[in-house]
């Protein structure tokens, strides 16, 4: 082999869980990703195991995503969502009887959704466990990201908040996967040197930078972006490859824009009569995507032609072959110029494959199989594999950078969202003030898992069950101070998520994003004031513990 290719998929969604509502539109972000991206990826790994494909890739599973995937309420709601889609696809089979092209697609959707349901139930709803098993089999390397995907450079001025985001991410990974993580995906690839002491303290060995973060390192890297550098804190920094990124991401040159692929925006949730689709909408009366789409991209006009699955799969095969040839040529060119095997690092959002680019999982699968069996120029490895093979690397200091538009933080800090940060700065200082005020040692505290009694709702998921109760406040457990400190930490973490300023900037759901930031900051402030006065409202605390239930054993002393 002349070199290496490291594919890295970053799977992350913000923590969205609303037990106070029977249905909630933004919860479908998770449901769509499970159906269209996460289960297709797991089925791809199963195919590799079955066919003995020696492929390796790296996958980030963010703590917020893992928490939602493991949550019994969301598991049950996902099954309800999936059952409804299967019913809708069945109705579509009948509705399209006299339209052969649509009828064929309706049948394909019905079969696909049933396959997803069968897989999900076979796992008992435990997709985190399924990913963990593929790591144990050696097919993937799982890494983490910061606790709530906060943009870490914007926390660097308050080191306790930076430490909490990273140490809690480490703890959560160990809880999910039984060991400490080696690598971390810096949210949005956002890096400044001030992150390194906390990264080293948390025990991380490596991270990913955007290309210019490594290219502008001091001294200039001898191997450019095709080998990692090691920082003064002993951390390996890998740089994203520009060429392979452009072939997938670029709107003009990227594969997903091919006219044969399925159009994301033409969906029966918008195309068909509202009365017909209304029972299957996340928020009845408000149109949303169902995932049942009958048109291909076609071109830049409003007129779209019918999607042809066979043609789309042929395009995926062609693009996988083209991507393979491009990587072979790239590695051969680099190997002739470098005195060590070059490494190409190709990171992408996991949700691109399947959700945004419907044929993306097929592209990945075909590429991995071709890479393993049709060439001998490079091998598929992970960054951790590379360090095991090449432990000695150049010492250098990477530059401040991100993979956001403009290369720095302007997506997350601009006129649309700058109002967040003064409030966060106050809350961060107050969290440290609270922890130091009480000077208590963290002890595991179990929140009230069900803070209500009265009317009871029970939903099943195969052999699993989730119970939710509503009504008057029930008796809660002692240790109110510790519980309140933990919940204050949860609310601060959730307010720090980079997702909210990103959504405000892009305008996809700005009202919801603003509301989430305001609600978490308000809850934090209420807890702060109660802890200052030593008068904790136990009923109110139990209510928000049940709603924002992430990081059950949160260690608040990290903010000291």
VMD Tcl script that draws the C-alpha trace (Angstrom):
set ca {
  {0.00 0.00 0.00}
  {1.24 3.49 -0.87}
  {-1.03 5.40 1.52}
  {-4.20 5.59 3.58}
  {-7.72 7.01 3.48}
  {-9.65 7.80 6.64}
  {-13.41 8.24 6.21}
  {-14.99 10.02 9.17}
  {-18.74 10.48 9.66}
  {-19.92 12.96 12.27}
  {-23.34 11.98 13.67}
  {-24.91 14.68 15.82}
  {-28.31 16.20 16.57}
  {-29.30 18.71 19.26}
  {-31.10 17.37 22.32}
  {-34.81 17.68 21.52}
  {-37.23 15.95 23.88}
  {-40.65 17.28 24.83}
  {-42.57 14.89 27.11}
  {-45.00 17.72 27.88}
  {-46.43 17.34 24.35}
  {-47.86 14.20 22.78}
  {-46.23 15.10 19.43}
  {-43.56 17.64 18.69}
  {-42.37 18.67 15.24}
  {-38.66 19.03 16.04}
  {-38.50 15.51 17.49}
  {-38.84 14.31 13.89}
  {-35.27 15.51 13.27}
  {-34.17 12.43 15.21}
  {-36.77 10.12 13.69}
  {-35.82 11.07 10.12}
  {-32.12 10.58 10.84}
  {-32.71 7.14 12.36}
  {-34.77 5.96 9.38}
  {-32.73 7.51 6.60}
  {-29.14 7.58 7.95}
  {-28.35 5.67 11.15}
  {-30.11 2.38 10.42}
  {-28.91 2.35 6.78}
  {-25.35 2.80 8.08}
  {-25.78 -0.03 10.57}
  {-27.20 -2.25 7.83}
  {-24.17 -1.36 5.71}
  {-21.86 -2.48 8.52}
  {-23.84 -5.72 8.78}
  {-23.27 -6.27 5.06}
  {-19.54 -5.71 5.47}
  {-19.44 -8.27 8.28}
  {-21.46 -10.79 6.28}
  {-19.34 -10.39 3.14}
  {-16.03 -10.07 5.00}
  {-15.30 -6.59 3.66}
  {-12.21 -5.37 5.60}
  {-13.32 -1.72 5.61}
  {-12.72 0.66 8.50}
  {-14.20 4.08 9.19}
  {-14.54 6.50 12.08}
  {-17.92 7.58 13.44}
  {-18.73 10.35 15.90}
  {-21.76 9.73 18.09}
  {-22.43 12.93 20.02}
  {-23.54 12.69 23.66}
  {-26.83 14.44 22.87}
  {-27.55 12.00 20.05}
  {-26.68 8.96 22.18}
  {-28.90 10.27 24.98}
  {-31.85 10.58 22.63}
  {-31.23 7.20 21.01}
  {-31.23 5.57 24.47}
  {-34.27 7.45 25.79}
  {-37.30 5.17 26.26}
  {-39.85 7.89 25.55}
  {-38.18 8.83 22.27}
  {-37.73 5.17 21.35}
  {-41.45 4.60 21.78}
  {-42.32 7.76 19.87}
  {-39.99 6.71 17.07}
  {-41.76 3.38 16.74}
  {-45.09 5.21 16.62}
  {-43.68 7.53 13.93}
  {-42.36 4.59 11.91}
  {-45.62 2.65 12.18}
  {-47.48 5.70 10.88}
  {-45.12 6.03 7.90}
  {-45.60 2.36 7.04}
  {-49.36 2.89 7.15}
  {-49.03 5.97 4.92}
  {-46.84 4.06 2.45}
  {-49.48 1.34 2.37}
  {-52.13 3.91 1.51}
  {-49.85 5.25 -1.21}
  {-49.65 1.79 -2.78}
  {-53.43 1.86 -3.19}
  {-53.61 5.54 -4.22}
  {-51.06 5.08 -7.00}
  {-52.47 1.82 -8.41}
  {-53.08 3.35 -11.84}
  {-49.80 5.31 -11.92}
  {-47.14 2.63 -12.51}
  {-44.04 4.76 -11.85}
  {-45.41 6.15 -8.56}
  {-46.85 2.75 -7.64}
  {-43.45 1.11 -7.96}
  {-41.86 3.74 -5.70}
  {-44.65 3.43 -3.13}
  {-44.00 -0.32 -2.93}
  {-40.29 0.30 -2.55}
  {-40.89 2.76 0.29}
  {-43.23 0.32 2.02}
  {-40.64 -2.47 1.82}
  {-37.83 -0.18 2.94}
  {-39.74 1.12 5.96}
  {-40.70 -2.40 7.00}
  {-37.03 -3.38 6.75}
  {-36.10 -0.47 9.03}
  {-38.78 -1.47 11.53}
  {-37.64 -5.10 11.55}
  {-34.05 -4.04 12.19}
  {-35.01 -1.57 14.92}
  {-37.10 -4.10 16.83}
  {-34.40 -6.75 16.42}
  {-32.04 -4.38 18.27}
  {-34.62 -3.74 20.98}
  {-34.43 -0.09 19.99}
  {-30.80 0.05 21.21}
  {-28.95 1.61 18.28}
  {-26.12 2.82 20.53}
  {-25.53 -0.80 21.50}
  {-25.62 -1.79 17.83}
  {-22.93 0.76 16.96}
  {-20.89 -0.42 19.96}
  {-20.95 -4.02 18.71}
  {-19.55 -2.94 15.34}
  {-16.73 -1.17 17.17}
  {-16.03 -4.35 19.11}
  {-15.93 -6.24 15.79}
  {-13.25 -3.83 14.55}
  {-15.30 -2.30 11.73}
  {-15.51 1.22 13.11}
  {-13.79 3.51 15.60}
  {-16.29 5.47 17.65}
  {-15.36 8.91 18.95}
  {-17.22 11.64 20.78}
  {-17.66 15.40 20.66}
  {-18.22 17.97 23.41}
  {-21.13 17.32 25.76}
  {-23.73 19.42 23.94}
  {-21.73 20.29 20.82}
  {-20.78 23.74 22.14}
  {-18.49 25.85 19.96}
  {-15.46 25.43 22.20}
  {-13.42 28.52 21.23}
  {-16.28 30.67 22.52}
  {-15.90 28.97 25.93}
  {-12.14 29.38 26.13}
  {-12.45 32.55 28.22}
  {-14.16 30.48 30.93}
  {-12.01 27.35 31.41}
  {-14.44 25.64 33.85}
  {-17.14 25.59 31.15}
  {-14.64 24.24 28.65}
  {-13.58 21.51 31.10}
  {-17.18 20.57 31.85}
  {-18.05 20.17 28.16}
  {-15.06 17.88 27.57}
  {-14.96 15.89 30.81}
  {-18.69 15.18 30.68}
  {-18.32 14.04 27.05}
  {-15.59 11.64 28.16}
  {-17.71 10.32 31.03}
  {-20.76 9.85 28.82}
  {-18.76 7.95 26.19}
  {-17.39 5.61 28.88}
  {-20.93 5.01 30.15}
  {-22.15 4.13 26.64}
  {-19.19 2.13 25.35}
  {-17.35 0.84 28.40}
  {-14.05 2.58 27.79}
  {-12.54 6.03 27.37}
  {-12.56 7.66 23.92}
  {-9.28 8.23 22.09}
  {-10.48 10.80 19.57}
  {-12.80 13.78 19.66}
  {-14.61 15.70 16.96}
  {-14.19 19.34 17.87}
  {-17.67 20.80 17.18}
  {-17.61 22.49 13.77}
  {-13.86 21.62 13.68}
  {-13.50 24.83 15.70}
  {-10.08 25.10 17.32}
  {-7.95 27.54 19.27}
  {-4.78 26.58 21.19}
  {-6.50 27.42 24.49}
  {-8.55 24.22 24.18}
  {-5.59 21.94 24.58}
  {-5.14 21.79 28.39}
  {-8.75 20.64 28.82}
  {-8.48 18.19 25.90}
  {-5.36 16.69 27.45}
  {-6.94 16.56 30.91}
  {-9.89 14.61 29.49}
  {-7.46 12.09 28.00}
  {-8.09 12.66 24.29}
  {-5.27 11.66 21.94}
  {-6.35 13.19 18.64}
  {-8.79 15.55 16.91}
  {-9.72 16.80 13.42}
  {-9.06 20.30 12.03}
  {-10.16 21.96 8.86}
  {-7.47 22.20 6.20}
  {-6.34 25.77 6.95}
  {-6.01 25.00 10.66}
  {-3.17 22.63 9.84}
  {-1.78 24.44 6.79}
  {-1.27 27.60 8.87}
  {0.40 25.72 11.74}
  {3.73 26.95 13.08}
  {6.12 25.68 11.92}
  {4.54 24.82 8.57}
  {3.81 21.07 8.46}
  {6.37 19.14 6.44}
  {3.67 16.80 5.11}
  {1.01 19.52 4.70}
  {-2.46 17.98 5.43}
  {-1.35 14.42 4.68}
  {0.00 13.51 8.11}
  {-0.94 14.73 11.58}
  {1.10 17.10 13.70}
  {1.56 16.74 17.43}
  {0.96 19.74 19.69}
  {2.92 20.69 22.79}
  {0.26 18.94 24.90}
  {0.86 15.66 23.07}
  {-2.35 15.80 20.99}
  {-2.36 14.67 17.36}
  {-4.15 17.06 14.99}
  {-5.37 15.71 11.64}
  {-6.31 18.05 8.77}
  {-9.34 17.68 6.51}
  {-8.55 17.02 2.86}
  {-9.89 19.73 0.54}
  {-10.07 17.73 -2.69}
  {-12.14 14.80 -1.38}
  {-14.38 17.19 0.55}
  {-15.20 19.22 -2.56}
  {-16.23 16.16 -4.55}
  {-18.95 15.34 -2.02}
  {-19.88 18.71 -0.46}
  {-19.70 21.18 -3.35}
  {-23.06 22.36 -4.68}
  {-21.57 22.79 -8.14}
  {-19.18 19.84 -8.33}
  {-20.42 17.47 -5.62}
  {-22.01 14.13 -6.41}
  {-25.31 14.72 -4.52}
  {-26.35 17.34 -7.08}
  {-26.56 14.83 -9.92}
  {-29.94 15.11 -11.67}
  {-30.59 11.38 -11.32}
  {-30.67 11.48 -7.54}
  {-33.82 11.90 -5.49}
  {-34.97 15.46 -4.84}
  {-35.06 16.18 -1.11}
  {-37.65 18.97 -1.18}
  {-40.45 17.38 -3.24}
  {-42.36 15.41 -0.60}
  {-45.97 14.21 -0.41}
  {-46.27 16.03 2.91}
  {-46.37 19.20 0.79}
  {-47.59 17.86 -2.56}
  {-50.77 15.99 -1.58}
  {-54.07 17.14 -0.12}
  {-53.70 18.23 3.51}
  {-56.64 16.14 4.71}
  {-55.00 13.05 3.26}
  {-51.57 13.51 4.89}
  {-52.75 15.29 8.04}
  {-52.98 12.17 10.28}
  {-49.32 11.45 9.55}
  {-47.88 14.91 10.19}
  {-45.83 15.57 13.32}
  {-47.90 18.69 14.01}
  {-51.37 18.11 12.51}
  {-52.39 21.01 10.32}
  {-48.77 21.99 9.66}
  {-47.12 20.39 6.66}
  {-43.77 18.68 7.07}
  {-41.63 16.13 5.29}
  {-42.80 12.52 5.41}
  {-39.83 10.99 3.57}
  {-42.05 9.74 0.73}
  {-40.70 11.53 -2.34}
  {-41.41 10.68 -5.97}
  {-39.23 13.08 -7.93}
  {-35.59 13.38 -8.91}
  {-33.47 16.51 -8.85}
  {-33.85 16.89 -12.64}
  {-32.34 20.38 -12.82}
  {-32.55 23.90 -11.46}
  {-36.20 24.41 -12.40}
  {-39.42 23.88 -10.47}
  {-40.46 21.12 -12.86}
  {-39.26 17.74 -11.64}
  {-39.28 14.36 -13.36}
  {-40.17 11.08 -11.68}
  {-37.44 9.44 -9.62}
  {-36.01 6.24 -11.08}
  {-34.30 4.14 -8.45}
  {-32.28 2.03 -10.90}
  {-30.84 5.14 -12.58}
  {-29.99 6.64 -9.19}
  {-28.17 3.50 -8.06}
  {-26.26 3.48 -11.33}
  {-25.21 7.07 -10.60}
  {-24.07 6.04 -7.10}
  {-21.97 3.26 -8.61}
  {-20.44 5.63 -11.15}
  {-19.65 8.19 -8.46}
  {-18.15 5.56 -6.15}
  {-15.87 4.46 -9.00}
  {-14.94 8.07 -9.78}
  {-14.21 8.80 -6.11}
  {-12.03 5.67 -5.97}
  {-10.05 6.66 -9.07}
  {-9.56 10.18 -7.72}
  {-8.25 8.89 -4.38}
  {-5.94 6.37 -6.07}
  {-4.48 9.14 -8.27}
  {-4.18 11.48 -5.30}
  {-2.34 8.93 -3.16}
  {-0.03 7.92 -6.01}
  {0.90 11.55 -6.66}
  {1.52 12.25 -2.98}
  {3.45 9.03 -2.37}
  {5.93 10.10 -5.02}
  {6.58 13.38 -3.23}
  {6.55 12.36 0.46}
  {8.91 10.10 2.40}
  {6.07 8.43 4.31}
  {2.69 7.02 3.25}
  {0.24 9.94 2.88}
  {-3.02 9.98 4.82}
  {-6.17 11.52 3.30}
  {-8.74 12.49 5.94}
  {-12.28 12.79 4.56}
  {-14.84 13.86 7.20}
  {-18.55 14.44 6.48}
  {-21.77 14.88 8.41}
  {-23.26 11.39 8.81}
  {-26.76 12.72 8.10}
  {-25.65 13.70 4.59}
  {-25.71 10.01 3.74}
  {-29.33 8.92 3.49}
  {-31.20 11.93 4.82}
  {-29.98 14.75 2.57}
  {-28.44 12.48 -0.06}
  {-30.84 9.54 -0.28}
  {-28.40 7.37 -2.22}
  {-25.47 8.30 0.05}
  {-25.37 4.97 1.96}
  {-25.20 3.08 -1.33}
  {-22.36 5.35 -2.49}
  {-20.44 4.69 0.74}
  {-21.03 0.95 0.59}
  {-19.98 0.67 -3.06}
  {-16.91 2.85 -2.49}
  {-15.77 0.83 0.54}
  {-16.15 -2.47 -1.32}
  {-14.30 -1.16 -4.38}
  {-11.55 0.29 -2.15}
  {-11.08 -3.05 -0.40}
  {-11.20 -5.33 -3.44}
  {-10.47 -3.33 -6.61}
  {-7.21 -1.50 -5.82}
  {-3.98 -1.88 -3.85}
  {-2.82 1.75 -3.62}
  {-4.40 2.76 -0.29}
  {-6.09 1.12 2.68}
  {-9.05 2.34 4.73}
  {-7.96 3.10 8.28}
  {-8.94 5.40 11.17}
  {-6.86 8.20 12.68}
  {-6.26 5.96 15.68}
  {-4.95 3.23 13.37}
  {-2.58 5.74 11.76}
  {-1.10 6.77 15.11}
  {-0.55 3.13 16.01}
  {1.40 2.64 12.75}
  {3.16 6.03 12.76}
  {3.55 7.15 16.40}
  {6.28 9.72 15.63}
  {5.03 12.93 14.01}
  {6.09 16.55 13.59}
  {5.68 18.93 16.51}
  {3.69 22.04 15.49}
  {1.07 24.49 16.73}
  {-2.16 24.49 14.64}
  {-3.92 27.76 13.86}
  {-7.33 28.97 14.99}
  {-9.93 27.70 12.51}
  {-13.27 25.99 11.86}
  {-14.98 24.35 8.90}
  {-17.80 26.90 8.98}
  {-18.41 29.45 6.24}
  {-15.48 31.84 6.25}
  {-13.30 29.41 8.17}
  {-13.79 30.84 11.67}
  {-16.82 31.56 13.95}
  {-18.95 34.04 12.02}
  {-21.73 31.44 11.51}
  {-22.16 31.13 15.28}
  {-21.36 34.70 16.29}
  {-23.06 37.37 14.19}
  {-25.87 39.90 14.29}
  {-28.53 37.14 14.31}
  {-27.27 35.36 17.41}
  {-24.74 37.54 19.24}
  {-27.32 38.32 21.96}
  {-26.85 34.80 23.36}
  {-23.28 35.16 24.54}
  {-23.49 37.87 27.23}
  {-26.22 35.79 28.92}
  {-24.12 32.63 28.63}
  {-21.10 34.38 30.10}
  {-23.10 35.43 33.17}
  {-24.56 31.94 33.59}
  {-21.14 30.31 33.25}
  {-19.66 32.49 35.97}
  {-22.68 31.81 38.17}
  {-22.32 28.04 37.74}
  {-18.76 28.19 39.01}
  {-19.91 30.47 41.83}
  {-22.54 27.92 42.89}
  {-20.15 24.97 42.86}
  {-17.56 26.88 44.89}
  {-20.22 28.26 47.26}
  {-21.33 24.80 48.28}
  {-17.88 23.17 48.01}
  {-19.43 19.73 48.02}
  {-18.05 16.50 46.63}
  {-20.04 15.07 43.77}
  {-21.99 11.95 44.70}
  {-24.28 10.02 42.36}
  {-27.83 11.30 42.78}
  {-30.81 9.73 41.07}
  {-33.31 12.35 39.91}
  {-37.01 11.69 40.22}
  {-37.58 9.70 37.06}
  {-41.33 10.27 37.15}
  {-42.24 13.47 38.97}
  {-45.95 13.21 38.36}
  {-48.70 10.93 39.52}
  {-52.19 10.61 38.16}
  {-53.14 9.70 34.61}
  {-50.66 7.20 33.19}
  {-49.55 6.65 29.58}
  {-47.86 3.40 28.57}
  {-46.39 2.66 25.14}
  {-44.60 -0.52 24.11}
  {-41.49 -1.13 22.03}
  {-41.22 -4.86 21.42}
  {-40.47 -6.25 24.85}
  {-39.61 -2.79 26.24}
  {-42.03 -0.43 27.93}
  {-41.98 3.26 28.84}
  {-44.33 4.78 31.37}
  {-45.15 8.48 31.66}
  {-47.39 9.98 34.29}
  {-49.15 13.32 34.38}
  {-50.94 15.16 37.13}
  {-50.02 16.58 40.52}
  {-46.48 16.62 41.88}
  {-45.45 13.44 43.68}
  {-42.97 12.91 46.48}
  {-39.39 13.42 45.33}
  {-36.07 12.28 46.73}
  {-33.70 14.08 49.12}
  {-30.33 15.67 48.28}
  {-32.05 18.71 46.81}
  {-28.88 20.80 46.74}
  {-26.98 18.25 44.68}
  {-29.93 17.66 42.38}
  {-30.37 21.39 41.85}
  {-26.66 21.81 41.10}
  {-26.82 18.97 38.59}
  {-29.88 20.40 36.89}
  {-28.34 23.86 36.74}
  {-25.40 22.25 34.95}
  {-27.73 20.50 32.48}
  {-29.56 23.72 31.65}
  {-26.29 25.59 31.10}
  {-24.92 22.84 28.86}
  {-28.07 22.79 26.75}
  {-28.01 26.57 26.38}
  {-24.38 26.37 25.16}
  {-25.17 24.08 22.20}
  {-23.83 25.40 18.89}
  {-27.01 24.20 17.17}
  {-29.12 27.14 18.37}
  {-26.98 30.00 16.97}
  {-26.48 27.95 13.79}
  {-30.24 27.58 13.31}
  {-30.77 31.27 14.01}
  {-28.21 32.13 11.34}
  {-29.57 29.73 8.70}
  {-33.20 30.59 9.45}
  {-34.46 26.98 9.39}
  {-36.32 27.09 12.75}
  {-35.15 30.35 14.35}
  {-38.15 30.78 16.68}
  {-37.63 27.33 18.17}
  {-33.88 27.86 18.57}
  {-34.39 31.20 20.31}
  {-37.00 29.69 22.59}
  {-34.69 26.87 23.58}
  {-31.86 29.22 24.55}
  {-34.23 31.46 26.51}
  {-35.89 28.55 28.33}
  {-32.62 26.94 29.40}
  {-31.18 30.24 30.60}
  {-34.38 31.02 32.48}
  {-34.40 27.62 34.19}
  {-30.74 28.05 35.09}
  {-31.39 31.49 36.55}
  {-34.30 30.19 38.63}
  {-32.15 27.38 40.01}
  {-29.31 29.80 40.68}
  {-31.57 32.10 42.69}
  {-33.07 29.19 44.63}
  {-29.63 27.80 45.45}
  {-28.44 31.23 46.52}
  {-31.34 31.48 48.95}
  {-31.13 27.76 49.88}
  {-34.83 27.37 49.07}
  {-35.15 24.86 46.23}
  {-38.61 24.33 44.76}
  {-38.70 20.54 44.76}
  {-41.79 20.22 42.57}
  {-40.43 22.56 39.89}
  {-37.04 20.86 40.03}
  {-38.58 17.43 39.49}
  {-40.54 18.75 36.51}
  {-37.49 20.02 34.63}
  {-35.43 16.96 35.66}
  {-37.99 14.86 33.83}
  {-37.90 17.08 30.75}
  {-34.19 17.90 30.40}
  {-32.98 14.50 31.59}
  {-29.60 14.35 29.87}
  {-26.42 13.34 31.78}
  {-28.10 11.53 34.67}
  {-24.95 11.43 36.81}
  {-23.63 14.87 35.87}
  {-20.53 15.82 37.87}
  {-21.01 19.51 38.71}
  {-17.56 19.80 40.31}
  {-16.10 20.08 36.79}
  {-17.20 23.74 36.91}
  {-15.07 24.46 39.98}
}
mol new
graphics top color blue
foreach p $ca { graphics top sphere $p radius 0.5 }
foreach p [lrange $ca 0 end-1] q [lrange $ca 1 end] { graphics top cylinder $p $q radius 0.2 }
display resetview
